[in-house]
Amino acid sequence: MLGVGSSELLLILLIAAIVIGPNNVRPLIKAFIKGLRTFKKYIEEMKSELDIPEDIDDVTREIKDTAADLSLKDEMEEVISEASALKKELLADKRAKKNQV
């Protein structure tokens, strides 16, 4: 706890009791502990909101999906180019048959 040992903490509480008064030390300690709990709760909420491993997993998944889509796109472009070439061949054959008649 911030490098403060039990003897230093006891000394701080003793000085606080003398300066503030023994009746006001207890509410001060309660307020301090409540503040620490609130701070700890806030830190835990921030850690949960910034869950970096989950974010990295999501990004990795999106990259893999995009790569898969791009791979499919390349295959589709190949099929389209082959279909275009086949169409040209068929049209050429059809023209050649017309010219023979």
FIKOLZA-1660 file (N, C-alpha, C; in steps of 0.1 Angstrom, whole numbers, plus 5000, padded with zeros to 4 digits):
% residues 101
   i   px   py   pz ch aa at
   1 5008 4988 5000  A  M  N
   1 5000 5000 5000  A  M CA
   1 5009 5012 5000  A  M  C
   2 5013 5017 4989  A  L  N
   2 5021 5029 4987  A  L CA
   2 5034 5029 4995  A  L  C
   3 5039 5018 4998  A  G  N
   3 5052 5017 5005  A  G CA
   3 5051 5022 5020  A  G  C
   4 5039 5022 5025  A  V  N
   4 5037 5026 5039  A  V CA
   4 5035 5014 5048  A  V  C
   5 5044 5012 5057  A  G  N
   5 5042 5000 5066  A  G CA
   5 5032 5003 5077  A  G  C
   6 5031 4992 5085  A  S  N
   6 5021 4994 5096  A  S CA
   6 5025 5004 5107  A  S  C
   7 5038 5004 5109  A  S  N
   7 5042 5014 5120  A  S CA
   7 5041 5028 5115  A  S  C
   8 5043 5031 5102  A  E  N
   8 5041 5044 5096  A  E CA
   8 5026 5048 5096  A  E  C
   9 5018 5038 5093  A  L  N
   9 5003 5041 5093  A  L CA
   9 4998 5044 5107  A  L  C
  10 5003 5037 5117  A  L  N
  10 4999 5039 5131  A  L CA
  10 5004 5053 5135  A  L  C
  11 5015 5057 5131  A  L  N
  11 5020 5071 5134  A  L CA
  11 5012 5081 5128  A  L  C
  12 5008 5079 5115  A  I  N
  12 4999 5089 5108  A  I CA
  12 4986 5090 5115  A  I  C
  13 4980 5079 5119  A  L  N
  13 4967 5079 5126  A  L CA
  13 4968 5086 5139  A  L  C
  14 4979 5084 5146  A  L  N
  14 4981 5090 5159  A  L CA
  14 4982 5105 5158  A  L  C
  15 4990 5110 5148  A  I  N
  15 4991 5124 5145  A  I CA
  15 4977 5130 5141  A  I  C
  16 4970 5122 5132  A  A  N
  16 4957 5127 5128  A  A CA
  16 4947 5128 5140  A  A  C
  17 4948 5119 5149  A  A  N
  17 4940 5119 5161  A  A CA
  17 4943 5131 5170  A  A  C
  18 4956 5135 5170  A  I  N
  18 4959 5147 5178  A  I CA
  18 4955 5160 5171  A  I  C
  19 4958 5161 5158  A  V  N
  19 4955 5173 5151  A  V CA
  19 4940 5175 5148  A  V  C
  20 4933 5165 5144  A  I  N
  20 4919 5166 5140  A  I CA
  20 4910 5164 5152  A  I  C
  21 4914 5156 5161  A  G  N
  21 4906 5152 5173  A  G CA
  21 4902 5138 5172  A  G  C
  22 4901 5131 5183  A  P  N
  22 4898 5117 5183  A  P CA
  22 4884 5114 5178  A  P  C
  23 4875 5123 5179  A  N  N
  23 4861 5121 5175  A  N CA
  23 4860 5122 5160  A  N  C
  24 4868 5129 5153  A  N  N
  24 4867 5131 5139  A  N CA
  24 4876 5122 5131  A  N  C
  25 4885 5114 5137  A  V  N
  25 4894 5105 5130  A  V CA
  25 4886 5094 5123  A  V  C
  26 4876 5088 5131  A  R  N
  26 4869 5077 5125  A  R CA
  26 4861 5080 5113  A  R  C
  27 4853 5091 5112  A  P  N
  27 4847 5095 5100  A  P CA
  27 4856 5098 5088  A  P  C
  28 4868 5103 5092  A  L  N
  28 4878 5106 5081  A  L CA
  28 4883 5093 5075  A  L  C
  29 4886 5083 5084  A  I  N
  29 4891 5070 5079  A  I CA
  29 4880 5063 5071  A  I  C
  30 4867 5064 5075  A  K  N
  30 4857 5058 5067  A  K CA
  30 4856 5065 5053  A  K  C
  31 4857 5078 5053  A  A  N
  31 4856 5085 5040  A  A CA
  31 4868 5082 5031  A  A  C
  32 4879 5080 5037  A  F  N
  32 4891 5076 5030  A  F CA
  32 4890 5062 5024  A  F  C
  33 4885 5053 5032  A  I  N
  33 4883 5039 5027  A  I CA
  33 4872 5039 5016  A  I  C
  34 4861 5047 5018  A  K  N
  34 4851 5047 5008  A  K CA
  34 4856 5053 4995  A  K  C
  35 4865 5063 4996  A  G  N
  35 4871 5068 4984  A  G CA
  35 4880 5058 4977  A  G  C
  36 4887 5051 4985  A  L  N
  36 4896 5040 4979  A  L CA
  36 4887 5030 4972  A  L  C
  37 4876 5026 4978  A  R  N
  37 4867 5016 4971  A  R CA
  37 4862 5021 4958  A  R  C
  38 4857 5034 4959  A  T  N
  38 4852 5040 4947  A  T CA
  38 4862 5040 4936  A  T  C
  39 4874 5044 4939  A  F  N
  39 4885 5045 4930  A  F CA
  39 4888 5031 4924  A  F  C
  40 4889 5021 4933  A  K  N
  40 4891 5007 4928  A  K CA
  40 4880 5002 4919  A  K  C
  41 4868 5005 4922  A  K  N
  41 4856 5002 4913  A  K CA
  41 4858 5009 4900  A  K  C
  42 4861 5021 4900  A  Y  N
  42 4863 5029 4887  A  Y CA
  42 4874 5022 4879  A  Y  C
  43 4885 5019 4885  A  I  N
  43 4896 5012 4878  A  I CA
  43 4892 4999 4872  A  I  C
  44 4884 4991 4879  A  E  N
  44 4880 4978 4874  A  E CA
  44 4870 4980 4862  A  E  C
  45 4861 4990 4863  A  E  N
  45 4852 4993 4852  A  E CA
  45 4860 4997 4839  A  E  C
  46 4871 5005 4841  A  M  N
  46 4879 5010 4830  A  M CA
  46 4886 4998 4824  A  M  C
  47 4891 4989 4832  A  K  N
  47 4898 4977 4827  A  K CA
  47 4888 4968 4819  A  K  C
  48 4876 4967 4823  A  S  N
  48 4866 4959 4816  A  S CA
  48 4862 4965 4803  A  S  C
  49 4861 4979 4803  A  E  N
  49 4858 4986 4791  A  E CA
  49 4869 4985 4780  A  E  C
  50 4881 4985 4785  A  L  N
  50 4892 4984 4776  A  L CA
  50 4898 4970 4775  A  L  C
  51 4889 4961 4773  A  D  N
  51 4893 4947 4772  A  D CA
  51 4900 4945 4758  A  D  C
  52 4913 4947 4758  A  I  N
  52 4921 4947 4746  A  I CA
  52 4922 4933 4739  A  I  C
  53 4923 4922 4747  A  P  N
  53 4924 4910 4739  A  P CA
  53 4911 4907 4731  A  P  C
  54 4899 4910 4736  A  E  N
  54 4887 4908 4729  A  E CA
  54 4887 4917 4716  A  E  C
  55 4892 4929 4717  A  D  N
  55 4892 4938 4706  A  D CA
  55 4902 4933 4695  A  D  C
  56 4913 4927 4700  A  I  N
  56 4923 4922 4690  A  I CA
  56 4917 4910 4683  A  I  C
  57 4909 4901 4691  A  D  N
  57 4903 4890 4685  A  D CA
  57 4893 4894 4674  A  D  C
  58 4885 4904 4677  A  D  N
  58 4875 4909 4668  A  D CA
  58 4882 4914 4655  A  D  C
  59 4893 4922 4656  A  V  N
  59 4900 4927 4645  A  V CA
  59 4906 4916 4637  A  V  C
  60 4911 4906 4643  A  T  N
  60 4917 4895 4636  A  T CA
  60 4906 4887 4629  A  T  C
  61 4895 4885 4635  A  R  N
  61 4884 4878 4628  A  R CA
  61 4880 4886 4615  A  R  C
  62 4878 4899 4617  A  E  N
  62 4875 4908 4605  A  E CA
  62 4885 4907 4594  A  E  C
  63 4897 4907 4598  A  I  N
  63 4908 4906 4587  A  I CA
  63 4907 4892 4580  A  I  C
  64 4905 4882 4588  A  K  N
  64 4904 4868 4581  A  K CA
  64 4892 4868 4572  A  K  C
  65 4880 4874 4577  A  D  N
  65 4868 4874 4568  A  D CA
  65 4871 4882 4555  A  D  C
  66 4877 4893 4557  A  T  N
  66 4880 4901 4545  A  T CA
  66 4889 4894 4535  A  T  C
  67 4899 4887 4541  A  A  N
  67 4909 4880 4532  A  A CA
  67 4901 4869 4525  A  A  C
  68 4892 4862 4532  A  A  N
  68 4884 4852 4526  A  A CA
  68 4875 4857 4515  A  A  C
  69 4869 4869 4517  A  D  N
  69 4861 4876 4507  A  D CA
  69 4870 4879 4495  A  D  C
  70 4882 4884 4497  A  L  N
  70 4891 4888 4486  A  L CA
  70 4894 4876 4478  A  L  C
  71 4897 4865 4485  A  S  N
  71 4900 4852 4478  A  S CA
  71 4889 4848 4469  A  S  C
  72 4877 4849 4474  A  L  N
  72 4865 4846 4466  A  L CA
  72 4863 4855 4455  A  L  C
  73 4866 4868 4457  A  K  N
  73 4865 4878 4446  A  K CA
  73 4875 4874 4435  A  K  C
  74 4887 4870 4438  A  D  N
  74 4897 4866 4427  A  D CA
  74 4891 4854 4419  A  D  C
  75 4886 4845 4426  A  E  N
  75 4880 4833 4420  A  E CA
  75 4869 4837 4410  A  E  C
  76 4860 4846 4415  A  M  N
  76 4849 4851 4407  A  M CA
  76 4854 4858 4395  A  M  C
  77 4864 4866 4396  A  E  N
  77 4870 4873 4384  A  E CA
  77 4875 4863 4374  A  E  C
  78 4881 4852 4379  A  E  N
  78 4886 4842 4370  A  E CA
  78 4875 4836 4362  A  E  C
  79 4864 4832 4369  A  V  N
  79 4853 4826 4363  A  V CA
  79 4847 4836 4353  A  V  C
  80 4845 4848 4356  A  I  N
  80 4840 4858 4347  A  I CA
  80 4848 4859 4334  A  I  C
  81 4861 4860 4336  A  S  N
  81 4870 4861 4324  A  S CA
  81 4869 4849 4316  A  S  C
  82 4869 4837 4322  A  E  N
  82 4867 4825 4314  A  E CA
  82 4854 4824 4307  A  E  C
  83 4843 4829 4314  A  A  N
  83 4830 4830 4307  A  A CA
  83 4831 4839 4295  A  A  C
  84 4837 4851 4297  A  S  N
  84 4838 4860 4286  A  S CA
  84 4846 4854 4274  A  S  C
  85 4857 4847 4277  A  A  N
  85 4864 4841 4266  A  A CA
  85 4856 4830 4259  A  A  C
  86 4848 4823 4267  A  L  N
  86 4840 4812 4261  A  L CA
  86 4829 4819 4252  A  L  C
  87 4823 4830 4257  A  K  N
  87 4813 4837 4249  A  K CA
  87 4819 4842 4236  A  K  C
  88 4831 4847 4237  A  K  N
  88 4837 4852 4224  A  K CA
  88 4840 4840 4215  A  K  C
  89 4844 4829 4220  A  E  N
  89 4846 4817 4211  A  E CA
  89 4833 4813 4205  A  E  C
  90 4822 4812 4213  A  L  N
  90 4809 4808 4208  A  L CA
  90 4804 4818 4197  A  L  C
  91 4806 4831 4199  A  L  N
  91 4802 4840 4189  A  L CA
  91 4810 4839 4177  A  L  C
  92 4823 4837 4178  A  A  N
  92 4831 4835 4167  A  A CA
  92 4827 4822 4159  A  A  C
  93 4824 4811 4166  A  D  N
  93 4819 4799 4159  A  D CA
  93 4806 4802 4152  A  D  C
  94 4797 4809 4159  A  K  N
  94 4784 4812 4153  A  K CA
  94 4786 4820 4140  A  K  C
  95 4795 4830 4140  A  R  N
  95 4797 4838 4128  A  R CA
  95 4804 4830 4117  A  R  C
  96 4813 4821 4122  A  A  N
  96 4819 4813 4112  A  A CA
  96 4809 4803 4105  A  A  C
  97 4800 4798 4112  A  K  N
  97 4789 4790 4106  A  K CA
  97 4780 4797 4097  A  K  C
  98 4777 4810 4101  A  K  N
  98 4769 4819 4092  A  K CA
  98 4776 4821 4079  A  K  C
  99 4789 4824 4080  A  N  N
  99 4796 4827 4068  A  N CA
  99 4797 4815 4059  A  N  C
 100 4797 4803 4064  A  Q  N
 100 4798 4790 4056  A  Q CA
 100 4785 4788 4049  A  Q  C
 101 4774 4793 4054  A  V  N
 101 4761 4790 4048  A  V CA
 101 4759 4798 4036  A  V  C
% end
